[in-house]
Amino acid sequence: MLSLLLQAMNQPGPAEQTTTENQHLIYLIFHADPLVQLTIFILLVFSVVSWAIIIAKHRQIKRDEERTESFYQVFWDAKKLDEVATRKGVRKGPAFEIFQVAQRSLEEHKTRKEPVERDIRRAFEEEIEQVEYGVPFLATTASAAPFIGLFGTVWGILNAFFKIGQSGASSLAVVGPHIAEALIATAIGLAAAIPAVIFYNVFVNKIRRFTKVLGDFTDDLIDRVEQENLGSRS
C-alpha cells in the first residue's frame, strides 16, 4: 500500500506531462520571444542564402575551369585566331568571352594596339568579377552570424531573469524554456557561420588559382593578337 502511494506521488501530473512533451525544438521556436524569433529568422535566411551560393558557386567554378582549359587547348591548336571560333569543342566560358571581346575590339579599332589591349584586360576583370560574385556574402555570414546568434542568446537569458523576477520562482520549469530558446539562437548562428567560413576559404583558393590561369590566357591572347593583327604598331 505504501509503495503504491509513493508511485502515485512520483508520477507527473497532466500539466507537467504536457509541459515536458511540448518543450521540443519547434515548440520552443514558435513560442519564443518575438525578438528571438526575428533573430532566428534572420539567421535562417543567412544560412539558406549561403548554401544557395555554395552550391551555385561550386558548379560555376568547376564549369568555368573545365571550359577554360578546353578552350585554351583549342586556342593553341589553331594556327590563326580566326580559326578558333570555328573549331569543334569550343564551349562558352570565361576564356571564350574574353576571346570574343578581342575579336570585336579588333574589328572596331583595327590596328590600334592600346584600345584592343585595354578591352581585353577589362573583359578579363569582368569575368573574374562574375566568378567572385556572391563569395563576399559567405564572409559576411561567417563574421556576422555568430554575433547575431549571441544577441538572441543574451536576449533569451534576459527574458529568463525577467520571468524569475516576475514569478519569484527560479525553478528550471520557469527559466528552462527561455534558456533553451537562447541556446537555439546560438546554435543556428554557428550552423550558419561554420559552413560559410569553410567554403569561403575553399572558394578564395580556387578563385585565386583560376585567376592565374585566366590571367595567363589573357596575356597569351594579347601576345597573339599583337603578332597576328597589330604587329609592332600602336
N, C-alpha and C positions, 0 to 999 in steps of 0.2 A: 504493500500500500504506500509506504513511504517512498519507494523507488518510482512508482507511477506519478506521485505528486511532484517529485523533483524533475522528472522528464517533462511534465506539463509546464513547469515554471521555466525550464530552459528553452522550450520551443519558442521561436519568434512569432509574434502576432501577425495578423494580416497586414497591418500598416508597415511593419518592419520588413516583411517579405516583399511587399510591393516596392518599397524604397530600395531594397537590395537588388531586385530584379531590374529596376529602372536605371540603375547607375551604370549603364553601359555607355560606350563612346558616342553613339548617335544621340542618345537621350541627353547626355551632358552638353553636346554642341547645340542642340535645338533649345535647350533650357538655360544656356549660358547668358551672361550679361550681354546686352546689345553691343557694347563696345568690344567685348571679347569676340563676339560673333563676327563683327566687322573686321577685326584683326585676322581671324581665321579665314574669312572670305578673301581678303587681300593676299594672304599667303597662298591660298589655293590657286588664285589667279596667277601669281608669280610662278608657282610650280607647273601649272598647265602650260603656260606660255613658254617656260623654259624647256619643258620636254618637247613641245612642238618645234622649237628652234633646234634642239639637239638632234631630233630625228631628221628634220629637213636639211640641216647643215651637214650632217654625216653623209646623206645621199648626194648633196650638191658637190661637196669636196671630192668624194670618190668619183663621181661622174666627170667632174672637170679635170681631175688628174689623168683619168684614162683617156679622155678625148684630147687633152693637150699632148700627151705622149704619142698618141696615134697620129695627130696632125704634124707633130714635129718630125716623125719619120717620113711622112708624105712630103713635107716641106723640103727635106734634104734629098729625097729621091728624085724630085723634079729638077730637070735641068734648067728650066726657066720659071720665074714666078707666075707667068701667065698659064702655065700648065697645072699649077697646084689645085685650083678650084675645080678643074675637070677630072682630077684623079679619083679613082674609086677608093672608098673607105674614108672619105673626108666627112666628118660629122661636125655639126656646130658646137662650138665650145669657146672658151676664152681666147685661145690661140687663133682660132678661125676668125673670131670677131675682130681681133687686132689686125689680122691679115686683110680683112675686108676694108677696114678703115684705111690701111696703107694703100690699097688699090684705088679707093675713092679719092684719097688725097693726091695721089699721082695724077689722076685724071683732071683734078681741079688745078693743081699748082704746077703741073708739067715738070720742068727741070729745076724748080726752086727747092733747094735742099732743106733749108731751115723749117719752112712750114710743114713739109712732109714729116720730118723727124719729130716736130712738136706734136702733130696729130697722132702719131704712133705712140709717143710717150703718154699722151692724155688717154688714149684708148687703153693702154696698159694700166694706168691708175684707176680708170673706171671699172675695169674687170676685177681688180683687187678689191675695190670698194664693195662690189657685189658679193665677193666671196666673204668679206669681213662682216657684211650686213647681218645684224642680229646677235653677233657674238658679244658685243659690249653689254647687252641685256643680261647675259649669263653672269658677267662680272658684277653687275648691279644687284642681281638676285643673291649672289654669293655673299656680298657685303651687307646688304640691307635686310634680308630675310631673318637672320638670327636676332637682329635688334628689334624688328617688328614683333617677332615671337616673344622676345623678352619683355616688350611693352605689355603684351597680352598677359604674360605671367605676372608681372608686377600688379596690373590692374585686378587680376583674379585674386591675388593674395590680399590686396586692399579690401576687396569685397568680403573675403573670409573674415578679416579682422572686424569689418563693419558689422557682419552678422553676429560675431561674438559679442560685440558691444551692444547690439540691439536686443539680442535674446538673453544675454547674461550667461550663456552656456558655451563651454569650449569643447564640447564632445566632437568626436570625429564625424558623427552624423550631420552636424551643423556645418562644419568647415570643410569636410571632405570633398563635397562636390565642387566647391569653389577652387580649392587647391588643385583638384583634378582637371578642371577646365583651364586653369592657368598652365598646368603642365602640358596639356594638349596643344596650346598655342606654341609653347617652346618646341615641342616635338615636330609640329608641322613646319615651323620655321627652319629647323635643322634639316628636315626631309626635303625642303625646297632648296636650301643652300648647298648641301653636300654634293648632289649631282651637278649642280650648276658650276661649282668651283672645279670639280674634276674634269668635266667636259670642256670648260673654258680653257684650262691648261692644255688639254688634248688638241683642241681646235687651233689655239695660238701656235703650237708647234707645227701642226700640219699646214697652216696658212703661211707660216714663215718659210717652210720648205717649198711650198707651191709658188710663193712669191719669187723665190730664187729661180725656180725652173722657168716660170713665165717671163721673168726679167732677162734670163739668158736668151730665151726665144726672141724677145723684143730686140735685144742687141743684135742677134744674128739677122733678124729681119731687116733692121736698119742698114746693116752692112751689105746685104744682098740688094736692097733697093738702091743704095748708092752705087754699087758696082754695075748693076744691070740697066738702071734707068737714069741715074744722075751723074755718075762718073765723079769727077772732082769739081764740078761746077756748083755754085751756090747762088 
